[in-house]
Amino acid sequence: MLIDDQLPPRLGEIIEEFQLSEGREKLELLIEYALSLPALPDRLAGQRDQMNQVHECMTPVFVLAETQDGKIVFHFDVPPESPTVRGYASIMKQGLDGLSPEEILGIPGDFFYAMGLHQVLTHQRLNGLTAVLAHMKQLAVRALE
């Protein structure tokens, strides 16, 4: 499957990395990304009330967007016992951090199909992934206001 040239370069690289893996390797790669999800900055620790909760996820997922020089940086709080969701949050952080709100709004909601995640995750989990991106897009819209 080809990668859309209009995707941000880093997200395209991540997608390609998943395309080159098969079956169980995709899950192992997702776990590797989970381990690389940065901890919340100290100033946000224990401040979930200031973050946007992704209620559609069974796992408690919280995301905060900060705008710096017209670009967005995301912060995620996802429990360590939810490695697939943490992995996806890490992918989203690495793939979308530093983009403009307009660039974030241009990310297709189903881009993860190009990664083959639908082959290894349940439909319910995929719905949660879609919801994470939808919340990130809502935060991008707010940044434009």
C-alpha positions in Angstrom: 0.0 0.0 0.0 1.4 3.4 -0.9 1.7 6.1 1.6 -0.1 9.4 0.9 2.4 12.1 0.0 0.2 14.6 1.8 0.8 13.0 5.2 3.4 14.6 7.4 6.9 13.1 6.8 7.4 11.6 10.3 3.9 10.0 10.2 4.7 8.6 6.8 7.9 7.1 8.1 6.0 5.4 11.0 3.4 4.1 8.6 6.1 2.7 6.4 7.7 1.0 9.4 4.5 -0.8 10.2 3.9 -1.7 6.5 7.3 -3.5 6.6 6.3 -5.6 9.6 3.9 -8.5 9.5 1.4 -10.0 12.0 2.7 -10.2 15.5 5.6 -7.9 14.5 3.1 -5.1 14.3 2.0 -5.7 17.9 5.7 -5.8 19.0 6.3 -2.5 17.2 3.3 -1.0 18.8 4.7 -2.0 22.2 8.0 -0.5 21.3 6.2 2.8 20.6 4.4 2.4 23.9 7.7 2.3 25.7 8.8 5.5 24.0 5.7 7.6 25.0 7.2 10.5 27.0 6.0 11.0 30.6 3.9 14.1 31.2 5.8 17.2 32.0 6.0 17.7 35.8 3.7 20.7 35.5 1.0 18.5 34.1 1.4 15.5 36.4 -1.8 14.9 38.4 -3.6 17.6 36.3 -6.0 15.4 34.3 -8.8 17.9 34.9 -6.9 20.3 32.6 -6.7 17.6 29.9 -9.2 16.4 27.3 -10.4 12.9 28.1 -11.1 10.6 25.2 -14.3 9.1 26.6 -14.8 6.7 23.6 -11.7 4.7 24.8 -12.2 2.0 27.3 -8.8 2.9 28.6 -8.5 6.3 30.4 -6.8 8.4 27.7 -6.1 12.1 28.3 -4.6 14.5 25.8 -3.6 18.1 26.0 -2.5 20.3 23.1 -0.2 23.3 23.5 0.4 25.8 20.7 3.9 27.1 20.3 4.7 29.5 17.4 1.6 28.3 15.5 2.6 24.6 15.9 0.9 22.1 18.2 2.6 19.9 20.8 0.6 17.1 22.3 0.9 15.5 25.8 -0.8 12.2 26.6 -1.6 10.5 29.8 -2.3 6.8 29.3 -1.9 4.1 31.9 1.2 1.8 31.5 -1.1 -1.3 31.7 -2.6 -0.3 28.3 0.4 -0.8 25.9 -1.5 -0.8 22.6 -3.2 2.5 23.4 0.0 3.9 24.8 1.7 2.8 21.6 -0.9 4.5 19.4 -0.6 7.7 21.6 3.1 7.6 21.1 2.7 7.2 17.3 0.3 10.2 17.3 2.7 12.3 19.4 5.7 11.5 17.2 3.8 11.8 14.0 1.9 15.0 14.7 3.9 17.0 17.1 5.1 20.3 15.6 2.5 20.4 12.9 0.1 23.3 12.3 -3.5 22.9 13.2 -4.4 22.8 9.5 -1.9 20.0 8.9 -3.4 18.0 11.8 -6.9 18.6 10.4 -5.8 17.1 7.1 -4.8 13.7 8.6 -7.3 11.0 7.3 -9.2 9.5 10.1 -8.5 6.0 8.9 -4.8 6.4 8.1 -4.0 3.5 10.5 -5.4 1.1 7.9 -2.2 1.8 5.9 -0.3 0.5 8.9 -2.2 -2.8 8.9 -3.3 -2.3 12.5 -6.8 -3.5 11.5 -5.2 -6.9 11.0 -4.0 -7.2 14.6 -6.4 -5.1 16.7 -10.0 -5.6 17.5 -12.7 -3.4 16.0 -13.4 -1.9 19.4 -9.7 -0.9 19.8 -9.7 0.6 16.3 -12.7 2.7 17.3 -10.7 4.0 20.2 -7.8 4.9 17.9 -10.1 6.8 15.6 -11.5 8.7 18.7 -7.9 9.7 19.8 -7.3 11.3 16.4 -10.8 12.9 16.5 -10.0 14.5 19.8 -6.6 15.7 18.6 -8.4 17.3 15.6 -10.9 19.0 18.0 -7.9 20.5 19.9 -6.4 21.7 16.6 -9.7 23.4 15.8 -9.6 25.1 19.2 -6.1 26.3 18.5 -7.3 28.0 15.3 -10.0 30.0 17.2 
